[in-house]
Amino acid sequence: MSNEVLLEVSGMQTGYGDLKVVRDASLVVRRGEITVLLGRNGAGKTTTLRGITGLNKVTGGVLNYLGEDITGVPAPKRVARGISYVQEGKRIFHELTIEQNLLLGGYSTGVRKRALSKFVQEIYELFPILGEKRHLIAGSMSGGQQQMLAIGQALMAKPQLLILDEPSQGLAPVIVKEVMERVHALKDTGIGILLIEQMVQDSVAIADEVTVLEMGQTVLSRPAAEVTIEDLQQAYFGSV
């Protein structure tokens, strides 16, 4: 169902040991929509994602996913419930072929080989370049193609919520545009997407919801259509 709330984060606190990096993060991701999470370097964006995915312990606030409190649920069980996380840095298996990478991505679903092959074909429809190069070693591809493979690998798990941490990192501007177009197209599959990006204009252009973090706190959260440049300047830098 379109606009169904998949994830609602309220007042989340998390960090590393005694270091509390995120003090009050709140955001919403809906089915078939993109929420972009913005903020300066060190604002707590990646730490927020790590809290949502269970890689970091949440010490305060509530994470509600598909109507259930998952605040204390271990990371593997969050994956099993349909949360896929593509970390920054294009984390793929460089020595394996493209197709082998995708098959490994679907391993956790526990489905038979025929079903996995169908999943792979669906990824090739989303990212035709991967289908064209399916038998090549993944490490031989360009940075943009590796990023598409990392996203495709995450999609093989059939997630309901896809979390992307700076998919444009290290890519040329023309490739950034292509990756953003592909991410935008994923909305048509009905999943919800939570996206961290430093490319503010590119990400806001494809977003449905915009959230800005500053010093570990949400300082702006509203529909993208209502967000102005002045709003972003205020959120990032205070009064200008």
C-alpha positions in Angstrom: 0.0 0.0 0.0 1.4 3.3 -1.1 2.4 5.8 1.7 2.3 3.1 4.4 4.8 4.0 7.1 7.6 1.4 7.0 9.9 2.9 9.6 9.4 5.5 12.2 12.4 6.6 14.3 11.5 8.7 17.4 14.1 10.4 19.6 16.8 7.7 18.9 20.0 7.8 20.9 23.1 5.8 19.9 26.8 5.9 19.6 30.0 4.0 20.3 30.4 2.7 23.9 30.2 5.7 26.2 30.4 8.2 23.3 26.8 9.3 22.4 27.0 10.5 18.8 23.2 10.6 18.1 21.2 12.3 20.8 17.7 12.9 19.3 17.2 11.5 15.8 13.7 11.2 14.4 12.6 10.4 10.8 10.0 8.5 8.8 10.3 6.3 5.7 7.1 5.3 3.8 6.6 2.5 1.3 7.3 3.6 -2.3 9.0 6.8 -1.2 12.5 8.1 -0.6 13.6 9.8 2.6 16.9 11.6 2.3 19.0 12.1 5.4 21.3 15.1 5.1 23.8 16.9 7.4 27.4 18.0 7.6 30.3 15.6 8.1 30.2 14.4 11.7 26.5 15.2 12.2 25.7 11.5 13.0 24.2 10.3 9.7 26.0 7.0 9.4 25.7 6.4 13.1 22.0 6.9 12.8 21.9 4.2 10.1 23.9 1.9 12.2 21.4 2.3 15.0 18.5 1.6 12.7 20.1 -1.6 11.3 21.1 -2.9 14.7 24.9 -2.5 14.2 25.0 0.0 17.0 23.1 -0.4 20.3 20.2 2.1 20.7 20.2 3.5 24.2 17.2 5.8 23.9 14.1 6.4 21.8 12.0 4.0 19.7 12.4 2.3 16.3 9.0 1.2 14.9 9.1 -0.9 11.8 5.9 -2.2 10.1 4.1 -1.4 13.3 6.4 -3.3 15.6 9.0 -2.0 18.1 12.4 -3.3 16.8 14.5 -1.2 19.2 16.1 -4.2 20.8 15.9 -6.6 17.9 19.4 -8.0 16.8 20.7 -7.0 13.4 20.3 -10.4 11.7 16.6 -10.5 12.6 16.2 -7.0 11.2 17.6 -8.3 7.9 15.2 -11.2 8.0 12.3 -8.8 8.5 13.2 -7.0 5.3 15.8 -4.3 6.1 18.8 -4.2 3.7 21.7 -1.9 4.3 24.2 -0.8 1.6 27.2 0.6 3.5 29.4 3.3 2.0 32.4 2.1 0.0 30.8 -0.3 -2.6 31.3 -3.4 -0.4 31.1 -6.2 -2.9 33.1 -9.4 -3.5 35.7 -8.1 -6.0 37.2 -11.5 -6.9 33.8 -13.0 -7.8 31.7 -12.4 -10.9 28.8 -10.1 -11.0 26.3 -12.9 -11.1 28.0 -14.7 -8.2 27.8 -11.5 -6.1 24.1 -11.3 -6.8 23.5 -15.0 -5.9 25.2 -14.5 -2.6 23.0 -11.5 -1.9 20.0 -13.7 -2.2 21.3 -16.6 -0.1 19.6 -15.4 3.1 16.2 -15.7 1.5 16.5 -19.5 1.6 14.7 -19.9 -1.8 15.6 -22.5 -4.4 18.0 -22.0 -7.3 15.2 -21.4 -9.8 13.7 -18.6 -7.7 17.2 -17.0 -7.2 17.7 -17.0 -10.9 14.4 -15.2 -11.3 15.6 -12.6 -8.7 18.8 -12.1 -10.6 17.0 -11.5 -13.9 14.9 -8.8 -12.1 18.2 -7.1 -11.1 19.4 -7.2 -14.7 16.2 -5.5 -15.7 16.8 -2.7 -13.2 20.5 -2.4 -14.0 21.0 -3.6 -17.6 24.8 -3.0 -17.5 25.1 -5.7 -14.9 23.3 -8.2 -17.2 25.6 -7.3 -20.0 28.7 -8.0 -17.9 27.3 -10.8 -15.7 30.3 -13.1 -16.2 33.0 -10.5 -15.5 34.9 -10.2 -12.3 33.2 -7.5 -10.2 36.4 -5.8 -9.3 37.0 -5.0 -13.0 34.0 -2.7 -13.3 33.9 1.0 -12.9 33.0 2.6 -9.6 29.5 3.5 -10.7 28.9 -0.1 -11.9 30.2 -1.5 -8.6 27.8 0.8 -6.8 24.9 -0.6 -8.9 26.1 -4.1 -8.1 26.1 -3.3 -4.3 22.6 -2.0 -4.6 21.5 -5.0 -6.7 23.1 -7.4 -4.2 21.0 -5.8 -1.4 17.9 -6.0 -3.4 18.4 -9.8 -3.9 17.3 -10.2 -0.3 13.9 -8.8 -1.3 13.8 -6.0 1.3 10.9 -3.8 2.1 13.3 -1.1 3.4 16.5 -0.3 1.5 19.1 1.9 3.3 21.8 3.5 1.2 24.9 5.3 2.7 26.3 7.8 0.2 26.0 5.7 -3.0 27.5 8.7 -5.0 30.8 8.7 -3.0 33.8 8.9 -5.2 31.8 8.9 -8.4 32.1 11.4 -11.3 29.1 13.8 -11.6 27.7 12.1 -14.8 27.8 8.8 -13.0 26.2 10.3 -9.9 23.2 11.4 -12.0 22.8 7.8 -13.4 23.0 6.2 -9.9 20.4 8.7 -8.6 18.1 8.0 -11.5 18.4 4.2 -10.7 17.7 4.9 -7.0 14.7 7.0 -7.9 13.4 4.2 -10.2 13.4 1.8 -7.3 10.4 3.5 -5.8 8.3 1.9 -8.5 9.1 -1.5 -6.9 7.1 -0.5 -3.8 10.0 -0.5 -1.4 10.9 2.4 1.0 14.4 3.9 0.7 16.4 5.8 3.3 19.3 7.6 1.6 22.3 9.4 3.0 23.9 11.8 0.6 26.4 14.7 0.5 25.1 15.7 -3.0 22.3 17.8 -1.5 20.7 19.1 -4.7 20.8 15.7 -6.5 19.3 13.8 -3.5 16.6 16.4 -2.6 15.5 16.3 -6.3 14.5 12.6 -6.0 13.3 12.7 -2.4 9.8 12.6 -1.0 10.9 13.4 2.6 13.9 15.4 3.8 15.5 15.1 7.2 18.5 17.0 8.4 20.8 16.1 11.3 23.0 18.6 13.1 25.1 17.5 16.1 23.2 14.2 16.4 19.8 15.9 16.5 17.0 16.2 13.9 16.7 19.9 13.1 14.5 19.6 10.0 12.0 17.0 8.8 9.3 17.7 6.2 8.1 16.7 2.7 10.7 17.5 0.1 8.3 19.6 -1.9 8.1 22.0 1.1 11.8 22.4 1.6 13.6 25.5 0.3 17.2 26.4 -0.1 16.8 28.8 2.8 15.4 26.0 4.9 18.5 23.9 4.2 20.8 26.8 4.9 19.1 27.3 8.3 19.3 23.7 9.1 23.0 23.3 8.2 24.3 26.6 9.4 21.7 28.3 11.6 20.7 31.9 10.8 22.2 33.3 7.6 
